[in-house]
Amino acid sequence: MRIQVRLYATLVAAWPGVRAGEPIDVELPDEARLPDLLRRLRIEPRAVHLAILNGRPVHDRACRLSDGDRLGLFPPVGGG
């Protein structure tokens, strides 16, 4: 299956050459879950503060993904 992923802020370091918010198509096996995607992207789960799946916040970090899903991943944000 194919998932469209958008990485934001420091998470773009996982895919050199990609700009923040630029869509990336990621191929995953059927029945894949969010942790499988993070492993594929080489992103530590603790580095993701917020995941938005098809326009809604993800509360279950073990959620199953489906073909055609759109996912945004955001790190913790600091500043002042």
Kinemage of the C-alpha trace (Angstrom):
@kinemage 1
@onewidth
@group {chain A} dominant
@subgroup {mainchain}
@vectorlist {calphas} color= white
{ca met a 1} P 0.000 0.000 0.000
{ca arg a 2} L 1.029 3.600 -0.470
{ca ile a 3} L 0.848 6.303 2.222
{ca gln a 4} L 1.439 10.011 1.605
{ca val a 5} L 3.577 11.457 4.396
{ca arg a 6} L 4.480 15.059 5.146
{ca leu a 7} L 7.319 15.713 7.575
{ca tyr a 8} L 7.624 18.991 9.432
{ca ala a 9} L 10.410 20.907 11.168
{ca thr a 10} L 13.336 18.743 12.317
{ca leu a 11} L 11.728 15.501 11.078
{ca val a 12} L 12.665 16.366 7.475
{ca ala a 13} L 16.197 15.248 8.342
{ca ala a 14} L 14.913 11.682 7.928
{ca trp a 15} L 14.601 12.266 4.143
{ca pro a 16} L 17.460 14.427 2.817
{ca gly a 17} L 16.396 16.672 -0.029
{ca val a 18} L 12.775 16.915 1.116
{ca arg a 19} L 11.416 20.242 2.325
{ca ala a 20} L 9.077 20.565 5.300
{ca gly a 21} L 5.512 19.792 4.281
{ca glu a 22} L 6.479 18.319 0.917
{ca pro a 23} L 4.556 15.077 0.299
{ca ile a 24} L 6.483 11.801 0.225
{ca asp a 25} L 4.908 8.603 -1.053
{ca val a 26} L 5.937 5.652 1.119
{ca glu a 27} L 5.273 2.014 0.205
{ca leu a 28} L 4.344 -0.254 3.097
{ca pro a 29} L 3.066 -3.803 3.387
{ca asp a 30} L -0.663 -4.302 3.860
{ca glu a 31} L -1.685 -4.294 7.530
{ca ala a 32} L 1.124 -1.840 8.411
{ca arg a 33} L 0.730 0.350 11.470
{ca leu a 34} L 2.136 3.745 12.423
{ca pro a 35} L 5.201 2.231 14.192
{ca asp a 36} L 6.025 0.312 10.973
{ca leu a 37} L 5.978 3.568 9.031
{ca leu a 38} L 8.235 5.293 11.563
{ca arg a 39} L 10.723 2.419 11.321
{ca arg a 40} L 10.632 2.675 7.516
{ca leu a 41} L 11.349 6.412 7.772
{ca arg a 42} L 14.020 5.831 10.449
{ca ile a 43} L 12.250 8.190 12.847
{ca glu a 44} L 12.289 7.446 16.571
{ca pro a 45} L 8.719 7.323 17.904
{ca arg a 46} L 9.616 9.734 20.718
{ca ala a 47} L 10.663 12.304 18.077
{ca val a 48} L 7.030 12.588 16.929
{ca his a 49} L 4.870 14.777 19.136
{ca leu a 50} L 1.824 14.970 16.860
{ca ala a 51} L 0.588 12.774 14.029
{ca ile a 52} L -2.331 13.893 11.863
{ca leu a 53} L -3.953 11.076 9.878
{ca asn a 54} L -6.414 12.115 7.178
{ca gly a 55} L -6.979 15.449 8.917
{ca arg a 56} L -7.451 14.087 12.448
{ca pro a 57} L -5.032 13.766 15.362
{ca val a 58} L -3.817 10.236 16.056
{ca his a 59} L -4.460 9.175 19.652
{ca asp a 60} L -3.592 5.488 19.191
{ca arg a 61} L 0.071 5.336 18.204
{ca ala a 62} L -0.386 1.697 17.119
{ca cys a 63} L -3.128 2.587 14.627
{ca arg a 64} L -3.396 0.610 11.416
{ca leu a 65} L -2.748 2.477 8.180
{ca ser a 66} L -4.666 2.074 4.922
{ca asp a 67} L -3.788 2.545 1.281
{ca gly a 68} L -4.140 6.196 0.308
{ca asp a 69} L -3.865 7.568 3.851
{ca arg a 70} L -2.337 11.024 4.301
{ca leu a 71} L -0.185 11.514 7.369
{ca gly a 72} L 1.550 14.586 8.786
{ca leu a 73} L 4.260 14.134 11.411
{ca phe a 74} L 5.331 16.947 13.739
{ca pro a 75} L 8.125 17.011 16.342
{ca pro a 76} L 7.817 18.762 19.704
{ca val a 77} L 8.127 22.495 19.101
{ca gly a 78} L 9.930 24.879 21.384
{ca gly a 79} L 10.822 28.489 21.289
{ca gly a 80} L 10.020 31.710 22.883
